[in-house]
Amino acid sequence: MVMAGPEHHRSNLVREAAADLDAREHMTGYVSHRQPAACYECAGSFAFPSLFEGCGIPALEAIAHRTPVVCAKTGTDAALYFDPLDGESIAAALKRVLTDAMRAELSQAGRAREHGFGWRRTAKENVGGVPRGDRTAFVARD
């Protein structure tokens, strides 16, 4: 199990999940903006145990790279869910997503879900909340 990014105060939950999976673990430390694509493309799955984002940008990036996503029960319909505070729940979801049938199902659901997202749409939705006089900083370019 490769865990991208620096260790933090909840890293122990991921380590518990790795132990429940009988998996070796490796923490990468900081990941530059150029490295995530390779990480997603080599991954068997992407786990996102965030308590605050159900389907944040990292999960959407994984979906775009056809990597099945498992995440906290606050996100998208194109992911397998787990309790982010329960190492056994995380481990069970990771075991399940590594089966061929579940990988295929989530990968297909992810492809369908990613069509609902895009930078242009995101920009338009975010600019809508900015007062009219302050919108000059938001110029969409193709």
trRosetta pair geometry for C-beta under 8 A, 3 or more apart (Angstrom, degrees):
i j d omega theta_ij theta_ji phi_ij phi_ji
1 14 7.8 -170 138 169 137 96
1 17 7.7 160 -146 105 170 95
1 18 4.6 -133 41 -112 146 105
1 21 6.8 95 -48 72 130 143
1 23 4.3 72 -20 131 104 140
1 24 7.0 179 21 84 68 45
1 25 4.8 -20 68 -106 98 73
1 26 7.3 173 88 24 51 67
1 94 7.8 4 -108 -172 125 153
2 25 7.8 157 -86 -158 27 53
2 26 5.1 -21 -112 67 70 101
2 28 6.4 48 -179 -45 98 105
2 39 7.3 -140 111 -145 132 98
2 43 7.5 -119 57 -101 112 90
3 11 7.4 112 144 -141 159 95
3 14 5.6 88 -104 149 143 150
3 25 6.6 11 -7 -169 110 100
3 26 7.0 178 24 86 72 47
3 27 5.1 -27 71 -106 105 65
3 28 6.8 -154 88 4 50 82
4 28 4.8 -3 -120 31 55 136
4 31 4.8 13 -176 -44 107 146
4 35 7.8 178 -145 119 128 118
4 36 7.3 109 164 -107 162 74
4 39 5.4 28 -71 -150 147 157
5 8 7.9 -17 128 -19 112 108
5 27 8.0 -69 75 -164 48 86
5 28 6.8 52 2 63 28 101
5 29 7.5 -68 158 153 15 14
5 30 7.0 25 -139 -111 44 31
5 31 5.8 -58 -70 4 58 107
6 27 7.8 51 -149 172 27 117
6 29 5.8 27 -93 -151 65 51
6 30 5.8 12 -52 -64 95 65
7 11 4.4 -17 -154 -57 85 161
7 27 5.7 -5 -61 -154 93 156
8 11 5.6 138 52 -37 52 95
10 13 5.1 -17 174 13 85 117
10 14 7.4 84 128 -13 77 92
10 49 7.3 -149 133 109 133 125
11 14 5.6 -54 -160 37 49 110
11 15 6.2 51 144 -21 75 104
11 27 7.4 8 -150 -99 134 134
12 15 5.4 -53 -145 38 37 115
12 16 6.4 44 152 -24 66 100
13 16 5.6 -48 -151 31 32 114
13 17 6.7 34 149 -18 62 102
13 49 6.6 -168 108 151 132 163
13 84 7.4 53 150 170 158 62
13 85 7.1 -95 -116 -140 143 32
13 87 5.3 -153 -158 -78 65 87
13 90 6.7 104 156 -3 96 154
14 17 5.5 -50 -152 34 37 114
14 18 6.4 40 149 -21 66 102
14 25 7.7 129 132 -140 95 139
14 47 7.6 147 -122 100 101 139
14 49 6.9 -155 -73 15 92 147
14 87 8.0 -147 -64 -120 11 92
14 90 7.3 -103 -108 144 50 159
15 18 5.5 -50 -149 34 35 115
15 19 6.5 37 151 -20 65 103
15 25 6.3 -105 -119 11 69 177
16 19 5.7 -54 -150 35 32 112
16 20 6.4 32 151 -19 65 105
16 87 3.1 -46 109 -136 125 156
16 88 7.8 -60 142 -43 113 54
16 90 7.7 94 87 54 93 125
16 91 7.5 -98 124 -42 74 117
17 20 5.6 -54 -148 37 33 112
17 21 6.4 24 154 -13 65 109
17 47 7.7 159 127 -170 163 170
17 87 4.9 -141 -56 -161 67 78
17 88 7.9 -161 -102 -68 68 16
17 90 4.0 -63 -97 102 134 117
17 91 4.4 -171 -148 -64 70 78
17 94 6.3 99 172 2 118 142
18 21 5.8 -63 -149 42 31 107
18 23 4.7 -99 -159 70 75 102
18 24 7.7 -44 -179 119 118 11
18 25 4.2 13 -164 -67 164 121
18 91 7.9 -133 -29 -98 16 99
19 22 7.5 29 -176 -77 35 34
19 23 7.9 -94 -59 43 17 71
19 87 7.8 10 50 166 99 136
20 87 6.2 153 -17 143 133 98
20 88 5.9 169 -115 -109 159 56
20 90 7.9 123 49 78 138 82
20 91 3.4 -44 93 -107 131 166
20 92 7.9 -51 138 -40 138 60
21 91 5.2 -157 -48 -146 84 96
21 94 5.9 -50 -81 97 139 129
21 95 6.3 -168 -113 -67 94 90
28 31 5.8 41 111 -69 136 97
28 39 7.9 -60 -45 -103 165 130
31 35 4.7 -126 -170 79 89 130
31 36 6.1 93 144 -65 131 75
31 39 6.8 -15 -145 -34 146 150
32 35 5.1 99 55 -5 74 107
33 36 7.4 -36 -160 3 35 107
34 37 7.7 -53 176 21 45 104
35 38 5.9 -64 -164 42 55 108
35 39 6.1 54 146 -24 83 108
36 39 5.2 -59 -146 38 39 115
36 40 6.1 36 160 -19 75 103
36 58 7.6 -124 -146 -129 139 84
36 61 6.2 1 145 145 135 148
37 40 6.0 -54 -148 36 29 108
37 41 6.2 22 157 -15 64 112
37 61 8.0 -103 -85 177 60 112
37 65 6.6 170 -146 -93 63 135
38 41 5.8 -58 -141 41 30 109
38 42 6.2 17 163 -9 65 113
39 42 6.4 -69 -147 43 23 100
39 43 6.2 33 155 -40 63 111
40 43 5.7 -55 -147 19 29 119
40 46 6.5 -8 -123 -72 80 131
40 61 6.3 -129 -69 132 152 91
40 62 5.1 -160 -130 -115 114 61
40 64 7.9 18 154 71 161 77
40 65 3.7 91 130 65 128 160
40 67 4.8 -130 -171 -14 83 145
41 65 5.4 -107 -69 -175 67 124
41 67 7.4 -114 -80 -58 26 114
43 46 5.6 69 124 -67 156 76
43 62 7.3 -48 68 -137 145 107
43 67 5.0 41 76 -142 111 135
44 68 7.8 -25 146 43 53 106
44 97 7.6 129 133 115 89 97
44 98 5.5 21 152 -113 131 91
44 103 7.6 -74 -178 -104 75 129
45 67 6.6 141 -138 172 27 88
45 68 4.7 -43 -118 79 86 95
45 69 7.1 155 -172 -95 82 18
45 70 5.8 30 163 -3 130 104
45 94 6.4 -179 71 -137 144 70
45 97 4.4 76 -102 120 151 134
45 98 6.4 -95 -20 -69 124 71
45 103 7.4 -116 -77 -106 94 90
46 58 7.4 -161 171 148 132 94
46 59 6.8 165 113 -119 127 58
46 62 3.7 -89 19 -132 165 155
46 67 4.8 75 -21 125 111 123
46 68 7.1 174 22 88 75 44
46 69 5.1 -28 70 -107 99 68
46 70 7.3 173 84 27 47 65
47 69 7.9 145 -92 -162 25 56
47 70 5.0 -20 -107 72 73 99
47 71 7.1 159 -163 -82 47 51
47 82 7.9 -13 -146 30 104 138
47 90 6.6 66 -159 -163 139 102
47 93 7.5 120 -115 100 105 117
47 94 6.2 -27 -72 -84 129 105
48 53 7.5 -71 162 94 122 99
48 55 7.9 92 94 -113 156 41
48 56 6.9 -170 -171 37 139 98
48 58 6.1 159 -107 93 121 113
48 59 4.8 -52 -29 -72 164 105
48 62 7.8 -147 -44 9 119 146
48 69 6.4 -6 4 -166 116 103
48 70 7.3 168 24 88 69 48
48 71 4.0 -11 66 -109 100 100
48 72 6.9 -92 107 1 76 80
48 75 7.5 70 87 -56 128 159
48 79 7.8 -55 39 -147 115 151
49 71 7.2 -161 -75 -147 32 54
49 72 5.8 94 -152 -53 43 98
49 82 7.3 -46 -105 81 88 114
49 84 4.2 137 -170 -136 83 96
49 90 6.2 -12 -89 -106 126 128
50 53 4.5 -6 117 50 153 81
50 54 7.5 -136 81 -72 108 21
50 56 6.3 41 20 -6 166 130
50 71 7.1 -14 32 -161 86 102
50 72 5.7 -117 67 8 54 131
50 74 7.8 -95 93 56 87 126
50 84 6.8 -90 68 -116 19 155
51 72 6.4 175 -94 -119 37 170
51 74 7.9 82 -167 0 32 149
51 84 5.5 -157 -76 90 72 150
51 85 7.8 51 -92 -53 113 92
53 56 3.4 29 154 -53 148 112
53 59 7.7 -173 130 2 111 121
53 74 7.4 155 128 97 20 123
53 75 7.6 44 141 -90 60 103
54 71 6.5 109 -173 130 55 131
54 72 6.4 -112 -117 80 62 90
54 73 7.7 -44 -126 123 105 22
54 74 3.3 -132 -85 111 103 74
54 75 2.9 -177 160 -74 87 60
54 76 6.7 155 131 -19 100 57
55 59 4.9 -112 -151 85 61 142
55 60 6.5 84 163 -53 91 86
55 69 8.0 72 -123 137 87 157
55 71 6.8 131 -85 83 62 169
55 75 3.8 120 -47 -156 83 102
55 76 3.9 77 -84 -31 146 100
55 79 7.0 -171 -96 -11 101 139
56 59 5.6 102 54 13 58 100
56 60 7.3 -114 115 -1 34 95
57 60 5.6 -59 -146 40 34 111
57 61 6.2 38 155 -24 68 104
58 61 5.5 -52 -147 34 33 114
58 62 6.5 35 153 -20 64 102
59 62 5.6 -50 -151 34 34 113
59 63 6.5 37 150 -20 64 103
59 69 5.1 74 -153 -143 92 147
59 71 5.8 -1 -104 -69 139 145
59 75 6.6 -67 141 -154 174 149
59 76 6.9 176 136 7 135 126
59 79 6.8 -29 -164 -78 128 141
60 63 5.5 -50 -148 35 35 115
60 64 6.4 39 151 -22 65 103
60 114 6.9 127 -160 -115 82 87
60 117 5.9 -86 -147 110 134 172
61 64 5.6 -53 -150 34 33 114
61 65 6.6 20 153 -8 64 107
62 65 5.9 -66 -152 44 32 103
62 67 4.2 -83 -174 72 86 114
62 68 8.0 -43 149 78 115 17
62 69 5.2 121 97 -80 132 101
62 110 7.9 -86 111 -144 77 147
63 66 7.6 38 -179 -78 34 23
63 67 7.2 -93 -70 56 23 69
63 69 6.0 -37 -64 -25 85 129
63 76 7.9 -26 -66 81 148 166
63 78 6.1 59 -119 115 131 138
63 110 3.8 -156 -146 -164 92 112
63 111 7.7 -167 174 -58 90 35
63 113 6.3 -68 -169 79 150 113
63 114 5.2 178 128 -69 116 109
64 114 5.6 133 -84 -132 69 145
66 107 5.2 35 -168 -149 80 107
66 110 6.9 152 -124 89 41 133
66 111 7.2 16 -104 -66 83 96
67 107 7.7 10 -85 -102 2 90
67 110 7.9 -141 63 172 41 177
68 79 7.9 131 177 -127 67 60
68 80 7.3 24 166 1 109 109
68 97 5.0 178 119 -170 135 113
68 102 7.0 81 -151 131 159 82
68 103 5.0 -115 -32 -132 142 60
68 106 3.8 75 -133 92 99 135
68 107 5.7 -65 -69 -55 83 74
68 110 7.1 -149 -109 -26 46 138
69 75 8.0 -95 131 120 130 152
69 76 7.4 43 85 57 142 121
69 78 6.8 58 44 113 118 82
69 79 4.1 -56 99 -112 101 102
69 80 7.3 171 99 25 53 69
69 106 6.6 -164 34 175 60 127
69 110 6.7 122 4 -91 106 125
70 79 6.2 150 -109 -178 22 94
70 80 4.5 -30 -108 72 83 95
70 81 7.3 178 -162 -83 69 12
70 82 6.0 38 167 -9 106 114
70 90 7.6 123 129 -150 128 63
70 93 4.3 138 -160 145 137 120
70 94 6.1 -135 41 -76 163 58
70 97 5.2 -115 -51 -37 118 149
71 74 7.6 -91 134 50 106 71
71 75 4.7 16 97 13 137 151
71 76 7.6 63 45 31 141 84
71 79 4.8 -3 21 159 103 153
71 80 7.8 126 19 71 58 48
71 81 6.5 -38 75 -112 59 59
71 82 7.4 -175 102 31 15 82
72 75 6.6 106 70 -16 66 106
72 81 7.0 13 153 -152 18 84
72 82 6.7 -63 -100 72 40 67
72 83 7.4 39 -137 -151 74 21
72 84 4.0 -17 -99 -43 112 119
73 81 4.4 70 -91 -173 74 131
73 82 7.2 -144 -40 68 84 21
73 83 6.7 -11 -6 -88 116 52
73 84 7.8 -137 13 -16 72 88
75 79 5.5 5 97 42 127 143
75 81 7.4 177 43 -98 95 96
76 79 5.2 92 69 -1 91 106
76 113 5.8 73 -178 -163 131 154
77 109 6.7 -119 120 -179 77 124
77 113 6.7 178 65 -91 81 127
78 106 6.5 108 174 -160 67 69
78 109 4.0 180 -127 128 78 98
78 110 4.4 128 168 -83 130 54
78 112 7.1 -177 -94 63 123 85
78 113 3.8 -102 -32 -9 144 150
78 114 7.9 -82 62 -36 177 70
79 106 6.7 58 -115 -145 32 115
79 110 7.9 72 -66 -81 65 95
80 93 5.1 162 124 -158 113 101
80 96 6.3 -170 -171 94 157 119
80 97 5.3 -152 28 -74 148 106
80 102 6.8 22 -64 -177 142 121
80 106 6.3 -61 -28 -87 95 136
81 93 6.9 -121 98 -110 23 139
82 86 7.2 -137 167 69 93 95
82 89 4.3 144 -167 139 92 95
82 90 4.8 118 145 -89 155 48
82 92 7.1 153 -114 63 112 87
82 93 4.0 -101 -60 -16 118 145
83 86 4.0 36 87 22 117 115
83 89 4.0 58 35 69 89 169
83 90 7.6 -96 67 -43 58 72
84 90 7.3 66 -123 -72 39 109
86 89 3.8 63 92 8 114 114
86 90 6.7 170 93 -12 61 82
87 90 5.6 -54 -148 36 35 112
87 91 6.2 35 154 -20 68 106
88 91 5.6 -52 -145 38 32 112
88 92 6.3 34 155 -21 65 104
89 92 5.8 -51 -145 34 29 111
89 93 6.5 28 155 -16 62 106
90 93 6.0 -59 -153 37 29 109
90 94 6.3 27 153 -17 65 109
91 94 5.7 -58 -147 38 31 110
91 95 6.3 33 155 -20 66 104
92 95 5.8 -52 -149 34 31 112
92 96 6.3 29 154 -18 64 109
93 96 5.7 -57 -146 38 31 111
93 97 6.2 27 158 -20 67 108
94 97 6.0 -54 -141 35 29 108
94 98 6.8 30 158 -23 60 107
95 98 6.2 -65 -161 29 29 111
96 99 6.3 -43 -171 7 43 110
96 102 5.5 131 152 -79 76 174
97 102 5.2 -125 -122 122 37 127
97 103 6.4 91 173 -77 65 68
97 106 6.5 -8 -138 3 97 156
98 102 7.5 22 39 67 24 120
98 103 7.0 24 -144 -56 21 111
99 102 4.6 75 64 15 94 105
99 103 6.7 -163 85 -11 44 88
100 103 5.7 -57 -145 37 29 113
100 104 6.2 26 159 -18 65 108
101 104 5.9 -58 -150 37 28 109
101 105 6.3 27 154 -19 64 109
102 105 5.6 -53 -143 37 33 112
102 106 6.1 25 161 -12 67 108
103 106 6.3 -64 -147 43 24 102
103 107 6.0 25 157 -21 64 113
104 107 5.8 -56 -141 37 27 112
104 108 6.3 25 159 -17 63 108
105 108 6.1 -60 -151 38 25 108
105 109 6.3 22 154 -15 63 110
106 109 5.5 -53 -141 40 34 111
106 110 6.0 40 155 -25 66 106
107 110 5.6 -53 -148 34 28 115
107 111 6.7 33 152 -21 61 100
108 111 5.8 -49 -152 29 33 111
108 112 6.7 29 152 -13 63 104
109 112 5.8 -57 -153 39 34 110
109 113 6.1 32 151 -20 68 111
110 113 5.5 -57 -141 40 31 110
110 114 6.1 36 161 -30 67 103
111 114 6.1 -50 -145 24 27 111
111 115 7.7 35 155 -27 55 96
112 115 6.6 -52 -173 15 35 112
113 116 6.1 -54 -174 23 50 112
113 117 7.7 25 143 -5 72 107
114 117 5.8 -68 -160 41 50 104
117 121 6.8 -149 -157 64 34 130
117 122 7.0 28 -164 -51 79 107
118 121 4.6 85 61 12 90 104
118 122 6.7 -159 89 -7 43 89
119 122 5.6 -57 -143 40 31 113
119 123 6.1 34 158 -22 66 106
120 123 5.8 -55 -149 35 28 111
120 124 6.5 27 154 -18 63 106
120 140 5.9 68 -126 -152 80 139
121 124 5.8 -56 -149 37 31 111
121 125 6.3 28 155 -16 66 107
122 125 5.9 -58 -148 38 29 109
122 126 6.2 21 157 -13 65 111
123 126 5.9 -62 -145 42 28 106
123 127 6.0 26 160 -20 67 110
123 138 6.3 161 -172 -171 100 110
123 140 5.4 139 107 -87 156 105
124 127 5.9 -54 -139 37 27 108
124 128 6.6 41 155 -33 59 101
124 140 7.7 -4 -58 -58 79 143
125 128 5.8 -47 -159 17 30 119
125 129 7.9 19 151 -10 57 100
126 129 6.3 -61 -166 32 40 104
126 130 7.2 39 142 -24 68 106
126 138 7.5 -166 98 -125 99 146
127 130 5.3 -55 -155 26 48 117
127 135 5.8 70 -165 -133 106 103
127 138 4.6 -180 -99 121 114 160
130 134 5.1 -118 170 89 104 108
130 135 5.5 135 101 -84 121 74
130 138 6.7 145 38 -7 159 141
131 134 4.9 71 67 14 85 110
131 135 7.7 -135 94 -35 44 83
132 135 6.0 -40 -160 -8 35 120
134 137 6.8 -24 167 14 71 108
135 138 5.4 -64 -165 43 66 106
136 139 7.4 0 -178 -50 46 100
